[in-house]
Amino acid sequence: MKYPIAIEPGNDTTAWGVVVPDLPGCFSAADEGIDEAIENAKEAIALWIEEAIASGETIPKPSNITDLQKSGEYEGWIWAIAEVDPALIDDTIERVNITLPRRILALLDHRAKAAGESSSGYIAQLTLTH
């Protein structure tokens, strides 16, 4: 997914500000310039999407950058695209192969059972909560 971002140029004393217009409240900043601003925006977008999914919210589709530019809301800002992995919103079940020491696998199975989960469900819950 490619989200348009608006970047407010920084200088020696102020950070570069970044806003993701399609994701309300999603913003970031950078000290080292436009490349860092884009990378930080990608991380902010991923975290925003993760939180929205956890809250049961709908993830807005990216807008057309030209349409956003026409609004004039970010006059004088630099426009760029922050690309994030579409797997962030893909809930398709996928089978994976992992290798673990036997003692770790036994501990995983024990903890999953105690939590009332399958091993896969337990791993997923740990991943989402940490």
C-alpha positions in Angstrom: 0.0 0.0 0.0 1.3 3.4 -0.9 0.1 6.3 1.3 0.7 9.9 0.3 2.5 11.8 3.0 2.9 15.6 3.5 6.3 16.6 4.8 6.9 20.0 6.4 10.5 20.9 5.8 12.7 21.3 8.8 16.0 23.2 9.4 18.9 23.3 11.8 16.6 24.0 14.7 13.3 22.3 13.9 12.5 18.7 12.9 10.9 17.7 9.6 7.2 17.1 10.3 5.2 14.4 8.6 1.4 13.9 8.3 -0.5 11.0 6.7 -3.7 12.7 5.6 -5.6 9.5 5.0 -5.0 8.2 8.5 -6.4 10.6 11.1 -3.9 11.3 13.8 -1.0 9.5 12.0 2.1 11.7 12.0 5.8 11.5 12.7 9.0 13.6 12.5 12.6 13.4 11.5 15.8 15.3 12.3 17.9 14.2 9.4 15.8 15.2 6.4 13.4 13.8 3.8 14.7 10.2 3.6 14.4 9.8 7.4 11.0 11.5 7.3 9.7 8.9 4.8 11.1 6.0 6.7 9.6 7.3 10.0 6.3 7.7 8.2 6.3 4.1 7.2 6.8 3.0 10.8 4.0 5.4 11.9 1.6 4.0 9.3 2.3 0.4 10.3 1.7 1.3 14.0 -1.5 3.2 13.1 -2.8 0.3 11.1 -1.9 -2.2 13.8 -3.8 -0.2 16.4 -6.8 0.4 14.1 -7.1 -3.4 13.4 -6.9 -4.1 17.2 -9.7 -1.5 17.8 -11.8 -3.0 15.0 -11.6 0.1 12.9 -11.7 0.2 9.1 -8.4 1.0 7.3 -8.8 3.8 4.8 -7.5 3.2 1.3 -4.8 5.6 0.2 -6.0 8.7 -1.6 -4.6 10.0 -4.9 -1.7 12.3 -4.1 -2.9 14.8 -6.7 -6.3 15.1 -5.1 -4.7 15.8 -1.7 -2.4 18.4 -3.2 -5.4 20.2 -4.7 -6.9 20.7 -1.2 -4.2 23.3 -0.4 -4.2 22.2 3.2 -0.5 21.5 3.2 0.7 24.4 1.0 4.5 24.6 0.9 4.9 21.1 2.2 6.7 18.3 0.2 4.7 15.4 -1.0 6.0 11.9 -1.0 4.8 8.3 -0.9 5.3 5.9 2.0 5.0 2.3 0.9 4.0 -0.2 3.6 3.6 -4.0 3.3 0.0 -4.9 2.4 0.4 -8.0 4.6 -0.2 -5.6 7.5 -4.0 -5.9 6.8 -4.1 -9.4 5.3 -5.8 -11.9 7.6 -5.4 -14.8 5.3 -4.4 -17.9 7.2 -1.0 -19.1 6.1 0.8 -22.3 7.2 4.4 -21.8 8.3 7.2 -24.2 9.3 9.3 -23.2 12.3 12.1 -25.0 14.0 12.3 -24.9 17.8 14.2 -26.9 20.4 12.0 -29.7 21.9 12.0 -28.1 25.3 10.8 -24.8 23.9 8.1 -26.5 21.9 6.9 -28.4 25.0 6.8 -25.1 27.0 4.9 -23.4 24.2 2.4 -26.2 24.0 2.0 -26.2 27.8 1.5 -22.4 28.0 -0.9 -22.4 25.1 -3.0 -25.1 26.7 -3.1 -23.2 30.0 -4.3 -20.1 28.1 -7.0 -22.1 26.3 -5.3 -21.5 23.0 -3.8 -23.6 20.2 0.0 -23.2 19.8 -0.6 -21.1 16.7 -3.2 -18.9 18.4 -0.9 -18.4 21.4 2.0 -17.3 19.2 -0.3 -14.9 17.4 -1.6 -13.4 20.7 1.9 -13.0 22.0 2.9 -11.2 18.8 -0.1 -8.9 18.9 0.4 -8.0 22.5 4.1 -7.4 22.6 
